Amino acid sequence: MTEPVHPLPALPDVLPLFPLSSVILLPGGRLPLNVFEPRYLTLVEDALGRGRMIGIVQPSSDQASPQPLFQVGCAGRIVSFSETEDGRFLLTLFGVCRFRLGEEQISPAPYRTVAVHWQDFLADRHPPESPAYDRERLLSVLRPYFKAHGVNADWAALQVTPAEELIASLAMVCPLPPNEKQALLEAPSLLARADLLLTLLEMACLSQDGEEGARH
């Protein structure tokens, strides 16, 4: 899942953060965003002039400001951008590399910025080898999961989507709880992420079956 029209961007020492609960960005993935909150409109405007890089990270609790954050996020580069008539920004981020949060920076900006550490995730910069995982088993679990959550899918396309793209896309779009999303983000390899995703979907389907049985 490489981005053919852009060379590998430089990894900055500091990133502006866009915290989003239950939302992750994975290396090689694409995340569409509808930005309307004033501080994040400012963030996007600033990022467009400074390498187009934004850090996507999940809050680790609902605690008020300063809201605690999970310690691993993913940097995304703005690869498409448009502005609506009512002043919103519609953009797409391409996942570049995961990072660990460092020290939060003192800044006059209305959004949070932090020092980031890339060392543990530099392998994200290179396309992973396609893992030997059980695609049919994954799709067989995905069907009842999507049905239960009202998600439509192009099943023919899923049969031929490259493994790394399929796993990243499913990990990003499946409506899993924040802690499970974070576990998928922090998985040490593509195969580990595929195995974890399958386990989480199987557990969700078993839970759904149990709830349906209890109602009868």
C-alpha positions in Angstrom: 0.0 0.0 0.0 2.5 2.6 -1.2 1.7 6.2 -2.2 3.0 6.2 -5.8 2.9 10.0 -6.4 4.8 11.2 -3.3 8.3 10.4 -2.1 8.8 9.4 1.5 8.2 12.6 3.5 10.7 13.7 6.2 9.7 12.8 9.7 9.6 16.0 11.9 10.6 16.2 15.5 7.3 17.8 16.5 3.8 17.2 15.3 0.4 18.9 15.7 -2.1 16.5 17.2 -5.6 15.7 16.1 -7.1 13.5 18.9 -10.0 11.4 17.8 -11.7 8.7 19.9 -12.3 5.3 18.2 -10.3 6.5 15.1 -6.9 5.2 14.1 -4.7 5.8 11.1 -2.4 3.0 10.0 0.7 3.3 7.8 -0.4 3.0 4.2 -4.0 3.7 5.1 -6.2 6.6 4.0 -8.3 8.5 6.5 -10.9 11.0 5.3 -11.6 13.9 7.7 -14.4 16.5 7.9 -12.8 19.3 9.9 -15.1 22.0 11.3 -13.9 22.9 14.8 -12.0 26.2 14.8 -8.8 25.0 16.5 -8.5 22.1 14.0 -9.3 24.4 11.1 -6.2 26.4 12.3 -4.2 23.1 12.6 -4.9 22.1 9.0 -4.1 25.6 7.7 -0.8 25.5 9.6 0.0 21.9 8.5 -0.6 22.8 4.8 2.4 25.2 5.1 4.6 23.0 7.1 5.0 19.7 5.4 1.3 18.7 5.6 1.9 16.3 8.5 -0.7 15.7 11.3 -0.5 13.3 14.2 -3.6 11.2 14.7 -3.9 9.9 18.3 -6.7 8.6 20.5 -7.7 10.0 23.9 -7.1 7.4 26.6 -10.0 8.6 28.7 -12.8 11.1 28.9 -11.0 13.2 31.5 -11.2 17.0 30.9 -8.3 19.2 29.7 -5.6 18.3 29.4 -7.1 15.1 28.0 -4.8 12.1 28.5 -3.7 10.4 25.3 -2.6 7.0 24.3 1.2 7.0 23.8 1.3 5.7 20.3 -0.3 7.4 17.3 0.3 7.6 13.5 1.4 10.6 11.4 -0.6 11.3 8.3 0.2 13.5 5.3 -2.5 15.6 3.7 -2.8 14.2 0.2 -6.2 15.7 -0.7 -7.9 18.9 0.4 -11.0 21.0 -0.3 -13.0 23.6 1.4 -16.8 23.7 1.6 -19.0 26.8 1.2 -19.7 26.7 4.9 -16.0 26.8 5.8 -15.3 23.2 6.6 -12.2 21.4 5.4 -12.5 18.0 3.7 -9.2 16.2 3.5 -7.6 12.8 3.3 -4.6 11.7 5.3 -2.2 9.1 4.1 -0.6 7.1 6.9 3.2 7.6 7.0 4.6 6.2 10.2 3.6 5.5 13.8 5.2 7.4 16.6 5.5 7.5 20.4 4.5 10.7 22.2 7.2 12.7 23.8 7.1 16.0 25.7 4.1 18.3 25.0 5.3 21.6 23.6 4.4 25.1 24.9 2.8 26.9 21.9 0.4 29.8 21.3 -1.5 27.6 18.8 -5.0 26.5 19.9 -4.2 22.9 19.2 -1.7 20.5 21.0 1.8 19.8 19.7 4.2 17.2 21.0 7.7 16.0 20.4 7.5 12.6 18.8 9.8 9.6 18.7 9.9 7.4 15.5 12.6 4.9 16.4 10.4 2.0 17.2 8.4 2.2 14.0 10.8 3.0 11.2 9.8 -0.2 9.5 6.5 1.4 8.7 8.3 3.4 6.0 8.7 0.3 3.9 5.9 -1.8 2.4 5.4 -5.0 4.5 5.5 -8.4 3.1 2.1 -9.9 2.5 1.3 -12.2 5.5 0.2 -15.8 5.1 -3.1 -15.3 6.8 -6.5 -17.0 6.3 -8.5 -14.6 4.2 -11.5 -16.8 3.9 -11.8 -17.2 7.6 -11.5 -13.4 8.1 -14.2 -12.7 5.5 -16.5 -15.4 6.9 -16.3 -13.7 10.3 -16.6 -10.2 8.7 -20.0 -11.0 7.1 -22.0 -11.4 10.3 -20.1 -8.6 11.9 -20.9 -6.2 9.1 -24.5 -7.3 9.0 -24.9 -6.7 12.8 -23.5 -3.2 12.4 -25.3 -2.3 9.2 -22.1 -2.0 7.1 -22.3 -2.6 3.4 -19.3 -4.1 1.6 -18.1 -5.0 -1.9 -17.3 -8.7 -1.2 -15.9 -9.3 -4.6 -13.4 -6.5 -4.1 -12.5 -7.8 -0.6 -11.5 -11.1 -2.1 -8.8 -9.5 -4.3 -7.7 -6.5 -2.2 -4.0 -6.9 -1.3 -3.5 -8.2 2.3 -1.9 -5.2 3.7 -4.5 -2.9 2.3 -7.4 -5.1 3.4 -6.1 -5.5 7.0 -5.4 -1.8 7.4 -8.7 -0.8 6.0 -10.7 -3.2 8.2 -8.8 -2.2 11.3 -9.6 1.4 10.6 -13.3 1.1 9.6 -14.6 -1.6 11.9 -16.6 0.0 14.8 -14.4 -1.4 17.6 -13.9 0.1 21.1 -11.0 2.6 21.5 -8.8 0.1 23.4 -9.2 -2.5 20.7 -8.5 0.0 18.0 -5.3 1.0 19.9 -4.2 -2.6 20.2 -4.5 -2.9 16.4 -2.5 0.2 15.9 0.3 -1.0 18.2 0.5 -4.5 16.8 4.1 -5.3 16.0 3.6 -6.7 12.5 1.0 -7.0 9.8 0.5 -10.7 10.6 0.0 -9.9 14.3 -2.5 -7.2 13.3 -4.4 -9.7 11.1 -4.5 -12.3 13.8 -5.7 -9.8 16.4 -8.3 -8.4 14.1 -9.7 -11.9 13.5 -9.8 -12.6 17.2 -11.6 -9.3 18.0 -14.2 -9.8 15.2 -14.8 -13.4 16.4 -15.3 -12.2 20.0 -17.6 -9.4 18.8 -19.7 -12.0 16.8 -19.9 -14.3 19.8 -21.0 -11.5 22.0 -23.7 -10.5 19.5 -24.9 -14.1 19.3 -25.2 -14.2 23.1 -27.2 -11.0 23.2 -29.6 -12.3 20.5 -30.0 -15.6 22.4 -30.8 -13.8 25.6 -33.6 -11.9 24.0 -35.5 -15.0 22.9 
